[in-house]
Amino acid sequence: MATHSQLIIDQPYVPLLKRPLPAGRPRSWYVIHNRRLKAMRLAIALLDSGVYRADLADNETIRRTADLVGIRPPSDKTCRLVRDLMRTRR
């Protein structure tokens, strides 16, 4: 089992075929949409590397994971969204 100081990713992230986003939406919609996609990719990468709890995913861990999988470093806002996605809601 990997500790949170040691990330293990057995296969690199491969994005799906991209399709163009729908035209005519406000700019804020595109910003939020892209932030959510990035947060989902990072949450999946963290889960794949053995970080299963949001409280173990600090900003540094999330940014290190982003670097490992070839994603640009996320902002603090995106890091918060990653942790929100990782939390279990019952």
Secondary structure, DSSP 4 states (H G I P E B T S, - for coil): ---TTS---SS---PPPP-PPPTT--HHHHHHHHHHHHHHHHHHHHHHTT--SGGG--HHHHHHHHHHHT-PPPPHHHHHHHHHHHS---
